[in-house]
Amino acid sequence: MSIQEALTELLTPAVENAGFFLEQVHIVNPGNHRIVTCVVDGPKPLNLDEVTVVSRLISELLDQTPLIDDAFTLEVTSPGVDRPLTQRRHWEKNVTRVIAMVFNDGSTLTARLTELREDDATFVENIKGRMKTHIVTLADIKQAQVQVEFSRKDEE
């Protein structure tokens, strides 16, 4: 088991008990120093107070574990908007957002997620001011990512 896997196994239960999700543990060793980056998400976007709480929790666990026996810097961050949507909770969190998708057959669609169901979802695509509704089976989506909207105008 790698150190990343061991740290993920150590940290995940405590992070989840605090109400968050440990998305990833990443370790780099520039020079003689180690940087441990933990990507943490929540049911809604994390605020600074929540990042502080989870940072302290992770720091205490890392200070106690023999897995890291030298100096390190801990970075706790939330996932960026470029994170791929890979889990159901990622989709749930992004209802109303514009999603760019690549399907298993290679076709693409960029549209607003308006409704999420068990096996499929409704997306609304704006084509030159005309709205087109798509019902998409989630299993048909190979890759999906939230798109940044700089000035969102409600489209009804």
Helices and strands as residue ranges (DSSP letters): H 3-17, E 21-28, E 34-41, H 48-64, E 72-77, H 88-93, E 98-103, E 108-116, E 120-127, E 130-137, G 138-140, E 141-146
